[in-house]
């Protein structure tokens, strides 16, 4: 690339097409097997899409929404928009509340929307309230011609004609896109107020791709099945554009007739595509682990016992990553290799046999979960970022990692830790993480107040607490807004404790800790009903009797007790932050009830507000007893 060429996303793609024309960029399964589409083939499709949008009158700076499951056409559509100088507004297919969807489309002022067939009904329901929305481009399924709907195939055909007659105009358009031009408006989950539209420029993305690639080199033979939603900034940058930059390939999950069917396709597609790495978030990591442990348990007590012994050996051998095998005896090394061959190798086959590592993003990933995946030979390297930074700020990578940390800072990014007064804190002291670099967003769309609060003197104030160690590894402790605050003013992040409880217990699916200047911490627990009922059944008990209810509740209490004096995890966390009282919930935290946001993080404010009476009860003498009447009623209804 010429040094004067702007570092835009179209330029990034053009360069990759020149370097890797015959490499497969996209793998997609529509029939019986995955079929590949090369960089050169995708290049033609992107040009036709962009030209088709120009033919429809799309101008530089116009906003177009993209609402679809991951597929070849997702990339074609986004790049087509960007080549035309437009701005993509990628929206989650998980948005079910039509008021939420309408707000985003109206706030961004989208002229058109590109949607998959499964999402079309949502647009049809709200388009009457969207005067800016001129046309809906449908990727597949039924199209009502003449009602402002247009098949994607027609856009492509229009693009072919446009390129024949206006090639010079087309080339001029995409080559005039500047680094500072907005590429995306990515909306936050809107957990506390109306969602904010994060403006990410072309250079924000290309800079972060450069940073990520320098920290973790991607060989062109690498491939990944992108199981995270493609509108998610993590999948967008660390998946689509980082792979594209390096001549590698990506696969989309086979789309089922329902969301559940699509989810069930993931393990099958992993075996079929044999990814070299996977992008994950803690919720997925927990599911992977639970499925592995269930598979082991189903093989019988002898295998389960052997597996647990294998984990013990591997944990001791691996240390915290950077010191792996340093103090291991010859006998320990032999044992580890034997267990790896007999047990862990077979588990890896379920991931296609070629998986080298996961890259973990999103919320905090419990160190126990990291040790588990490291033990079975597919480490989950935790990273840290946020959409406002496009998103990667730090990451552990195979060449350099410390379990428990969020990794080394990416190159060409300044990271500092500030106290409440904005003073720079030394190594080891915790405060707010602030960052500065070319990957930092331009601001929030139509929200100057929020922009000025978050961006100050070029620094992005993340709202996350953490510290740097002497090796420049970042340790992220959690969101400042989610802190537990005791009666004496001391503060603590609950996220690490919550991750540990869920990761280490078969009987706890979700947990939220709460302490707002009280003398003790309390918890809301969503139990794993199947495992809890199985435990009672093994003891000839049911939830219909007082004895069974108490047994279930005492079991949950004992799981928490594992972190207190005398427990297996004693000393892992300060005891004052462990829950002294527990409310058992009958319903889980989900996106549907708005207790999880689109990235599967708990919306603490909404949960606290909804369960206010249950929380208040926990600060009474009766409520402090886990076998209180409220908990017994919830357990009784579990059958």
Secondary structure, DSSP 8 states (H G I E B T S, - for coil): --TTS---HHHHHHHHHHH-TTSEEEEEESSSSEEEEEHHHHHHHHHHHHHHHHHTT--TT-EEEEE--SSHHHHHHHHHHHHTT-EEEE--TT---HHHHHHHHHHHTEEEEEE-GGGHHHHHHHGGG-TT--EEEESSS---BTTTEEEHHHHHHHHHHHHHHHHHHHHHHHHT--TTSEEEEEE---SSSS--EEEEEHHHHHHHHHHHHHHS---TT-EEEE-S-TTSHHIIIIIIIHHHHTT-EEEE----SSHHHHHHHHHHHHHHH--SEEEEEHHHHHHHHHHHHHHHHTT-HHHHHHHHHHHHHHHHHHTTSTTTTTT--HHHHHHHHHHIIIIIHHHHHTTTS---EEEEESS---HHHHHHHHHTT-EEEEEEEEGGGTEEEEE-BTTB--TTS--EE-TT-EEEEE-TTS-B--TT--EEEEEESTTS--EETT-HHHHHHHEETTEEEEEEEEEE-TT-BEEEEEEGGG-EEETTS-EE--HHHHHHHHHH-SSEEEEEEE-EEESSEEEEEEE-HHHHHHHHHTTT--TTSHHHHHHHHHHHHHHHHTTSTTSTTTTSS-GGGSEEEEEEESS---TTTTSB-TTS-B-HHHHHHHTHHHHHHHTSHHHHSTT-HHHHHHHHTT-
